[in-house]
Amino acid sequence: MSTEAKTDVRKIMHSDPEILRGVPVFVGTRVPVKTLYDYLEAGDSLDEFLDDFPAVTREQAIAALELGRGMTEAHATAA
């Protein structure tokens, strides 16, 4: 992973043992990143998630999804 990508990750999410026992949260919030994926898995929209967690910016949420997509693509194997 490049230094630039690592910098971007630090702007999106972080983990601190003093915040929710180290569960990764969106920077500047106490909202676990997993909550975004839980909402989407349940069929809720990104807008519903953002309405329920206004401390999370759209940019943070989209960046987290893009990070997840990138990790999936990086670990995909040819059929």
N, CA and C atoms as a LAMMPS dump frame, in Angstrom:
ITEM: TIMESTEP
0
ITEM: NUMBER OF ATOMS
237
ITEM: BOX BOUNDS ff ff ff
-5.0000000000000000e+02 5.0000000000000000e+02
-5.0000000000000000e+02 5.0000000000000000e+02
-5.0000000000000000e+02 5.0000000000000000e+02
ITEM: ATOMS id mol type element x y z
1 1 1 N 0.85 -1.173 0
2 1 2 C 0 0 0
3 1 3 C 0.892 1.232 0
4 2 1 N 0.576 2.208 -0.826
5 2 2 C 1.415 3.402 -0.932
6 2 3 C 1.242 4.295 0.286
7 3 1 N 2.199 5.204 0.471
8 3 2 C 2.116 6.16 1.568
9 3 3 C 0.877 7.024 1.421
10 4 1 N 0.544 7.407 0.194
11 4 2 C -0.634 8.231 -0.051
12 4 3 C -1.893 7.513 0.406
13 5 1 N -2.032 6.227 0.092
14 5 2 C -3.202 5.46 0.495
15 5 3 C -3.275 5.357 2.012
16 6 1 N -2.129 5.175 2.673
17 6 2 C -2.121 5.105 4.126
18 6 3 C -2.575 6.418 4.726
19 7 1 N -2.157 7.531 4.158
20 7 2 C -2.58 8.838 4.64
21 7 3 C -4.081 8.973 4.504
22 8 1 N -4.633 8.568 3.384
23 8 2 C -6.07 8.641 3.17
24 8 3 C -6.814 7.812 4.211
25 9 1 N -6.333 6.635 4.521
26 9 2 C -6.992 5.774 5.503
27 9 3 C -7.051 6.479 6.848
28 10 1 N -5.997 7.157 7.226
29 10 2 C -5.967 7.85 8.51
30 10 3 C -6.95 9.01 8.559
31 11 1 N -7.354 9.526 7.418
32 11 2 C -8.356 10.589 7.369
33 11 3 C -9.772 10.025 7.428
34 12 1 N -9.906 8.742 7.161
35 12 2 C -11.217 8.1 7.089
36 12 3 C -11.576 7.423 8.401
37 13 1 N -10.668 6.605 8.895
38 13 2 C -10.961 5.789 10.073
39 13 3 C -9.72 5.608 10.914
40 14 1 N -9.953 5.256 12.178
41 14 2 C -8.83 4.948 13.063
42 14 3 C -9.315 4.032 14.17
43 15 1 N -8.357 3.499 14.876
44 15 2 C -8.649 2.597 15.984
45 15 3 C -7.868 3.092 17.192
46 16 1 N -8.568 3.245 18.314
47 16 2 C -7.958 3.745 19.54
48 16 3 C -8.509 2.91 20.691
49 17 1 N -7.646 2.298 21.479
50 17 2 C -8.125 1.466 22.586
51 17 3 C -9.019 2.23 23.569
52 18 1 N -8.919 3.543 23.567
53 18 2 C -9.742 4.367 24.46
54 18 3 C -11.126 4.668 23.876
55 19 1 N -11.326 4.355 22.6
56 19 2 C -12.617 4.597 21.942
57 19 3 C -13.204 3.254 21.535
58 20 1 N -14.294 2.89 22.166
59 20 2 C -14.992 1.625 21.868
60 20 3 C -14.04 0.437 21.866
61 21 1 N -13.099 0.432 22.797
62 21 2 C -12.141 -0.662 22.966
63 21 3 C -11.361 -0.999 21.699
64 22 1 N -11.09 0.022 20.893
65 22 2 C -10.257 -0.196 19.718
66 22 3 C -10.993 -0.565 18.446
67 23 1 N -12.317 -0.592 18.476
68 23 2 C -13.091 -0.877 17.264
69 23 3 C -12.821 0.252 16.261
70 24 1 N -12.531 -0.062 15.005
71 24 2 C -12.293 0.996 14.016
72 24 3 C -13.525 1.888 13.86
73 25 1 N -13.312 3.203 13.991
74 25 2 C -14.392 4.183 13.872
75 25 3 C -14.01 5.226 12.829
76 26 1 N -15.019 5.939 12.334
77 26 2 C -14.756 7.058 11.439
78 26 3 C -14.073 8.159 12.236
79 27 1 N -13.06 8.775 11.658
80 27 2 C -12.302 9.835 12.318
81 27 3 C -13.255 10.953 12.747
82 28 1 N -13.069 11.399 13.987
83 28 2 C -13.882 12.489 14.515
84 28 3 C -15.225 12.057 15.062
85 29 1 N -15.46 10.731 15.11
86 29 2 C -16.741 10.208 15.584
87 29 3 C -16.486 9.009 16.497
88 30 1 N -17.568 8.487 17.022
89 30 2 C -17.539 7.216 17.731
90 30 3 C -18.385 6.189 16.957
91 31 1 N -18.519 6.409 15.659
92 31 2 C -19.331 5.543 14.802
93 31 3 C -18.438 4.459 14.204
94 32 1 N -18.693 3.193 14.568
95 32 2 C -17.894 2.11 13.996
96 32 3 C -18.071 2.026 12.474
97 33 1 N -16.987 1.804 11.766
98 33 2 C -17.04 1.652 10.316
99 33 3 C -17.942 0.476 9.953
100 34 1 N -17.923 -0.559 10.772
101 34 2 C -18.759 -1.742 10.531
102 34 3 C -20.24 -1.378 10.421
103 35 1 N -20.651 -0.324 11.112
104 35 2 C -22.052 0.089 11.074
105 35 3 C -22.477 0.452 9.662
106 36 1 N -21.601 1.079 8.899
107 36 2 C -21.918 1.401 7.502
108 36 3 C -22.207 0.131 6.723
109 37 1 N -21.344 -0.85 6.857
110 37 2 C -21.544 -2.115 6.132
111 37 3 C -22.796 -2.841 6.628
112 38 1 N -23.083 -2.758 7.921
113 38 2 C -24.299 -3.371 8.468
114 38 3 C -25.541 -2.743 7.842
115 39 1 N -25.55 -1.428 7.718
116 39 2 C -26.687 -0.741 7.098
117 39 3 C -26.879 -1.214 5.664
118 40 1 N -25.806 -1.215 4.901
119 40 2 C -25.911 -1.604 3.492
120 40 3 C -26.329 -3.066 3.357
121 41 1 N -25.789 -3.911 4.213
122 41 2 C -26.149 -5.334 4.182
123 41 3 C -27.636 -5.527 4.479
124 42 1 N -28.188 -4.672 5.33
125 42 2 C -29.604 -4.77 5.696
126 42 3 C -30.52 -4.171 4.629
127 43 1 N -29.93 -3.575 3.574
128 43 2 C -30.726 -3.008 2.503
129 43 3 C -30.989 -1.522 2.649
130 44 1 N -30.395 -0.905 3.663
131 44 2 C -30.538 0.538 3.834
132 44 3 C -29.614 1.256 2.857
133 45 1 N -29.963 2.482 2.53
134 45 2 C -29.146 3.249 1.59
135 45 3 C -28.039 4.012 2.316
136 46 1 N -27.091 4.486 1.544
137 46 2 C -26.029 5.321 2.095
138 46 3 C -26.641 6.571 2.722
139 47 1 N -27.637 7.145 2.071
140 47 2 C -28.282 8.341 2.621
141 47 3 C -28.944 8.061 3.958
142 48 1 N -29.552 6.893 4.124
143 48 2 C -30.15 6.543 5.416
144 48 3 C -29.076 6.46 6.497
145 49 1 N -27.949 5.838 6.171
146 49 2 C -26.845 5.754 7.126
147 49 3 C -26.388 7.162 7.508
148 50 1 N -26.171 8.02 6.518
149 50 2 C -25.69 9.371 6.786
150 50 3 C -26.707 10.191 7.574
151 51 1 N -27.996 9.98 7.328
152 51 2 C -29.031 10.67 8.105
153 51 3 C -28.987 10.241 9.565
154 52 1 N -28.743 8.953 9.805
155 52 2 C -28.726 8.427 11.172
156 52 3 C -27.418 8.741 11.902
157 53 1 N -26.347 8.989 11.142
158 53 2 C -25.029 9.277 11.732
159 53 3 C -24.446 10.536 11.086
160 54 1 N -25.009 11.7 11.403
161 54 2 C -24.587 12.936 10.739
162 54 3 C -23.141 13.343 11.009
163 55 1 N -22.503 12.756 12.004
164 55 2 C -21.091 13.07 12.268
165 55 3 C -20.176 12.478 11.195
166 56 1 N -20.655 11.478 10.477
167 56 2 C -19.882 10.858 9.395
168 56 3 C -20.171 11.632 8.117
169 57 1 N -19.119 12.039 7.426
170 57 2 C -19.33 12.762 6.173
171 57 3 C -19.543 11.776 5.021
172 58 1 N -20.198 12.265 4.002
173 58 2 C -20.387 11.446 2.792
174 58 3 C -19.026 11.026 2.243
175 59 1 N -18.062 11.942 2.272
176 59 2 C -16.732 11.646 1.753
177 59 3 C -16.077 10.51 2.533
178 60 1 N -16.234 10.511 3.865
179 60 2 C -15.674 9.427 4.675
180 60 3 C -16.33 8.1 4.326
181 61 1 N -17.656 8.102 4.215
182 61 2 C -18.38 6.868 3.93
183 61 3 C -17.99 6.309 2.567
184 62 1 N -17.946 7.158 1.564
185 62 2 C -17.582 6.703 0.22
186 62 3 C -16.142 6.208 0.202
187 63 1 N -15.26 6.913 0.883
188 63 2 C -13.854 6.487 0.936
189 63 3 C -13.731 5.125 1.609
190 64 1 N -14.512 4.876 2.653
191 64 2 C -14.48 3.572 3.324
192 64 3 C -14.958 2.475 2.375
193 65 1 N -15.994 2.759 1.621
194 65 2 C -16.495 1.778 0.653
195 65 3 C -15.47 1.526 -0.446
196 66 1 N -14.82 2.586 -0.912
197 66 2 C -13.793 2.426 -1.941
198 66 3 C -12.609 1.629 -1.406
199 67 1 N -12.253 1.855 -0.16
200 67 2 C -11.176 1.09 0.459
201 67 3 C -11.548 -0.392 0.501
202 68 1 N -12.775 -0.685 0.891
203 68 2 C -13.241 -2.069 0.91
204 68 3 C -13.237 -2.692 -0.477
205 69 1 N -13.658 -1.924 -1.46
206 69 2 C -13.644 -2.427 -2.842
207 69 3 C -12.217 -2.719 -3.288
208 70 1 N -11.322 -1.803 -2.987
209 70 2 C -9.925 -1.996 -3.371
210 70 3 C -9.322 -3.231 -2.725
211 71 1 N -9.656 -3.463 -1.476
212 71 2 C -9.119 -4.648 -0.778
213 71 3 C -9.701 -5.916 -1.386
214 72 1 N -10.968 -5.873 -1.752
215 72 2 C -11.596 -7.035 -2.382
216 72 3 C -10.936 -7.335 -3.723
217 73 1 N -10.744 -6.289 -4.517
218 73 2 C -10.124 -6.479 -5.83
219 73 3 C -8.684 -6.968 -5.699
220 74 1 N -7.98 -6.478 -4.706
221 74 2 C -6.581 -6.885 -4.512
222 74 3 C -6.459 -8.354 -4.103
223 75 1 N -7.496 -8.882 -3.474
224 75 2 C -7.436 -10.267 -2.987
225 75 3 C -8.243 -11.234 -3.841
226 76 1 N -8.818 -10.745 -4.937
227 76 2 C -9.579 -11.617 -5.83
228 76 3 C -8.615 -12.526 -6.598
229 77 1 N -9.047 -13.749 -6.834
230 77 2 C -8.246 -14.678 -7.609
231 77 3 C -8.977 -14.994 -8.914
232 78 1 N -8.221 -15.295 -9.921
233 78 2 C -8.808 -15.625 -11.218
234 78 3 C -9.53 -16.96 -11.119
235 79 1 N -10.663 -17.016 -11.81
236 79 2 C -11.454 -18.249 -11.809
237 79 3 C -10.839 -19.287 -12.704
